[in-house]
């Protein structure tokens, strides 16, 4: 696998031989997975510190839910949710912080507070100022494919050529970002599992992650506790309620997808349970690279 290096200030990530783990921290009252568990500042900070201790390479802070059919929140409300967390963490942890937002004002404030990455699920499309903010701040940028918006993306998603269409979309997104002044070496792409895709679409994406490597930038995958995993388990009578994102079986299903995604070429895994993903990635990286070095050797 082609190696990549992301650098900004004191932060540096080497991608390729070792899978990068991005820990998800939702400071929202309505996340599909953690349901407001980390909405208070104290609980968010405790969870962030736990994820770093569990092996997170990046922390992704989000103040607006992007679950299917979700409603947007105002700039001020989103800012009030994320800034205190980012400001504190930037002073106390060494890993880079990502702001999960589609709003340029929120992104700029987050970068000023110490974030290093802008994770934009709209790939710079929803806010015309986002590209300029990323370029001016030197942020690493994650560009994701989404069909429509969170409110509409799961209304009968269909494609003539799933992989070809998403590849073309991401290729155009990368070109748009570069035209806005963002360095190509600062760009990561995400094919958007669960964002305007059916169960079969998501499975096809995981099987074909290697197709996105032709874009010449690192690839991030975010399968954690997604509905397609729950639907597969429910169909096999392994899950009583397909809306139960916190089930132990759903987490096991997530790790199965993490394994497949790494073997198929993903560089970064965006997950809720960092400890399990770090263990999964350690084993799969060893399988993929055919290497093992005993401690102290």
C-alpha positions in Angstrom: 0.0 0.0 0.0 1.3 3.5 -0.9 2.4 5.3 2.3 1.1 8.8 3.1 2.2 11.4 5.6 -0.1 14.1 7.1 1.7 16.9 8.8 0.5 20.1 10.5 2.4 21.9 13.1 3.5 19.4 15.8 1.1 16.8 14.5 2.2 14.0 12.1 0.4 10.9 11.0 2.1 8.2 8.9 -0.5 6.2 7.0 0.0 2.9 5.2 1.6 0.1 7.2 -0.3 1.0 10.4 -4.0 1.7 10.3 -5.0 5.0 11.9 -7.9 5.0 14.4 -10.2 8.0 14.6 -12.3 8.1 17.7 -15.8 9.5 17.4 -17.0 12.0 20.1 -20.5 13.2 19.6 -21.4 16.2 21.8 -25.0 16.1 20.7 -28.2 15.1 22.4 -29.5 13.0 19.5 -26.6 10.8 18.1 -27.9 7.5 16.7 -25.2 5.6 18.6 -24.4 7.2 22.0 -27.7 9.1 22.4 -26.3 12.2 24.3 -24.1 10.2 26.7 -21.3 12.8 26.1 -23.4 15.9 25.8 -22.0 17.5 29.0 -18.5 18.9 29.0 -17.2 16.7 31.8 -18.5 13.5 30.2 -17.1 14.5 26.8 -13.7 15.2 28.2 -13.6 11.9 30.1 -14.6 10.0 27.0 -12.0 11.8 24.9 -9.2 11.0 27.4 -10.4 7.4 27.5 -10.2 7.1 23.7 -6.7 8.6 23.6 -5.6 6.1 26.3 -7.3 3.3 24.2 -5.1 4.1 21.2 -6.9 6.8 19.2 -4.7 8.6 16.6 -7.3 11.3 16.0 -10.3 12.5 17.9 -13.3 13.6 15.8 -15.6 16.1 17.6 -19.1 16.6 16.3 -21.8 19.0 17.5 -24.5 18.2 14.9 -26.1 14.8 14.3 -25.8 13.5 10.7 -28.0 10.4 11.3 -30.6 9.8 8.6 -33.5 12.3 8.6 -31.8 14.5 11.2 -32.4 18.3 11.3 -29.6 20.8 11.1 -28.7 23.0 14.1 -27.6 26.7 14.1 -24.0 27.8 13.9 -24.1 29.3 17.4 -25.6 26.1 18.9 -23.1 23.9 17.2 -20.2 26.2 18.2 -21.3 26.2 21.8 -21.3 22.4 21.9 -17.9 21.8 20.4 -15.6 24.7 21.3 -15.2 24.1 25.0 -14.2 20.5 24.3 -11.7 21.4 21.6 -10.2 24.2 23.6 -9.6 21.9 26.6 -8.4 18.9 24.6 -6.0 21.0 22.5 -4.1 21.9 25.7 -4.1 18.5 27.2 -3.7 15.8 24.6 -1.1 15.2 21.8 -3.3 13.6 19.1 -4.8 15.8 16.4 -8.4 17.0 16.8 -10.9 16.9 13.9 -14.0 19.0 13.8 -16.9 17.2 12.1 -18.9 20.0 10.5 -20.3 21.4 7.3 -20.2 25.0 8.4 -17.3 27.2 7.6 -17.8 29.5 10.7 -17.7 26.5 13.0 -14.7 25.0 11.2 -12.7 28.3 11.5 -13.6 28.7 15.2 -12.6 25.1 15.8 -9.3 25.5 14.0 -8.6 28.7 16.0 -9.3 26.7 19.2 -6.7 24.0 18.3 -8.3 21.6 15.8 -6.1 20.3 12.9 -8.7 18.5 10.7 -12.0 19.5 9.1 -14.2 16.5 8.5 -16.8 17.7 6.1 -19.5 15.2 5.1 -20.6 17.5 2.3 -17.2 17.6 0.7 -17.2 21.4 0.7 -20.6 21.6 -1.0 -22.9 22.9 1.7 -20.9 26.0 2.6 -19.1 27.9 -0.2 -16.6 29.3 2.3 -15.4 26.0 3.7 -12.7 25.5 1.1 -11.2 29.0 1.8 -11.2 28.3 5.6 -9.4 25.0 5.1 -6.9 26.5 2.8 -6.2 29.6 5.0 -5.8 27.5 8.1 -3.8 24.7 6.6 -6.2 22.1 7.8 -6.2 18.5 6.8 -9.5 17.9 5.1 -11.7 14.8 4.9 -14.1 14.9 1.9 -17.0 12.5 2.0 -19.5 11.3 -0.5 -23.1 11.7 0.5 -26.2 11.4 -1.7 -28.3 14.5 -0.8 -28.4 15.6 2.8 -28.7 13.8 6.1 -32.5 14.6 6.0 -32.9 13.1 2.5 -30.0 10.7 1.9 -31.8 7.4 2.8 -34.9 8.1 0.7 -34.6 5.4 -2.0 -30.9 5.8 -2.8 -30.0 4.4 -6.2 -27.0 4.3 -8.6 -26.3 3.1 -12.1 -22.6 2.4 -11.2 -22.1 2.7 -7.5 -18.3 2.6 -7.4 -17.8 4.5 -10.6 -20.1 7.3 -9.5 -18.6 7.7 -6.1 -15.1 7.6 -7.5 -16.0 10.3 -10.0 -17.6 12.4 -7.2 -14.6 12.1 -4.9 -12.2 12.9 -7.8 -14.2 16.1 -8.5 -14.2 16.9 -4.8 -10.4 16.5 -4.6 -10.0 18.8 -7.7 -12.4 21.4 -6.1 -10.4 21.3 -2.9 -7.1 21.8 -4.7 -8.6 24.7 -6.7 -9.6 26.3 -3.4 -6.0 26.3 -2.3 -6.0 23.1 -0.2 -2.7 21.1 -0.6 -3.2 17.7 -2.1 -1.1 16.3 0.7 -3.7 17.5 3.2 -6.7 15.7 1.6 -8.4 12.4 2.7 -11.5 10.9 1.0 -14.4 8.9 2.5 -16.8 7.0 0.3 -19.5 7.6 2.9 -20.8 4.3 4.2 -24.4 4.7 5.3 -24.8 8.2 3.7 -27.3 7.5 0.9 -26.6 3.8 0.5 -28.5 0.6 1.0 -27.2 -2.5 2.8 -26.0 -3.9 -0.5 -24.4 -0.6 -1.5 -22.4 -0.5 1.7 -21.2 -4.1 1.3 -20.1 -3.3 -2.3 -18.2 -0.3 -1.0 -16.3 -2.4 1.6 -15.4 -5.0 -1.0 -14.1 -2.3 -3.4 -12.2 0.1 -1.2 -9.1 -0.6 -3.2 -10.8 1.2 -6.2 -10.6 4.5 -4.4 -6.8 4.2 -3.9 -6.5 5.4 -7.5 -7.5 8.9 -6.3 -4.0 9.2 -4.9 -5.0 10.2 -1.3 -5.7 8.3 1.9 -9.0 6.6 2.3 -11.1 6.8 5.5 -14.0 4.4 6.3 -16.7 5.0 8.9 -18.7 1.8 9.4 -19.1 2.0 13.2 -22.4 0.7 14.4 -24.1 1.7 11.2 -27.7 0.5 10.3 -26.5 -1.9 7.6 -24.6 -3.9 10.2 -27.7 -4.0 12.4 -30.0 -5.0 9.5 -27.8 -7.9 8.6 -27.7 -9.2 12.1 -31.4 -8.7 12.6 -32.1 -10.6 9.3 -30.1 -13.5 10.7 -32.1 -13.4 14.0 -28.9 -12.3 15.8 -30.4 -9.1 16.9 -33.9 -8.5 18.4 -34.0 -4.8 17.4 -32.1 -3.5 14.4 -32.2 0.0 16.1 -30.0 -1.2 19.0 -26.7 0.4 18.1 -25.2 -0.4 21.5 -25.5 -4.2 21.2 -22.4 -6.3 21.8 -23.2 -8.1 18.5 -23.3 -4.8 16.6 -19.9 -3.9 17.9 -18.6 -7.4 16.8 -20.2 -6.7 13.4 -18.4 -3.4 13.3 -15.0 -5.0 14.0 -15.7 -7.5 11.2 -16.3 -4.6 8.8 -13.2 -2.9 10.1 -11.1 -6.0 9.4 -12.5 -6.3 5.8 -12.0 -2.5 5.2 -8.3 -2.6 6.3 -7.6 -5.7 4.2 -9.2 -3.9 1.2 -7.0 -0.8 1.5 -8.5 1.6 4.1 -6.0 3.9 5.9 -8.2 5.4 8.6 -11.1 3.8 10.5 -13.6 6.1 12.2 -15.1 4.3 15.2 -16.9 4.6 18.5 -15.0 1.8 20.4 -11.4 2.7 20.0 -10.0 0.0 22.1 -11.6 -2.8 20.1 -10.8 -1.2 16.8 -7.1 -0.7 17.8 -6.9 -4.4 18.7 -8.6 -5.4 15.5 -6.3 -3.1 13.4 -3.2 -4.4 15.2 -4.0 -8.0 14.2 -5.1 -7.2 10.6 -2.1 -5.0 10.0 0.2 -7.8 11.1 -1.6 -10.2 8.7 -1.5 -7.7 5.9 2.2 -6.7 6.4 3.4 -10.2 7.3 5.4 -8.7 10.2 5.7 -9.3 13.9 8.2 -7.8 16.3 8.2 -9.1 19.9 8.2 -6.4 22.6 11.7 -5.2 23.3 13.2 -6.8 20.2 
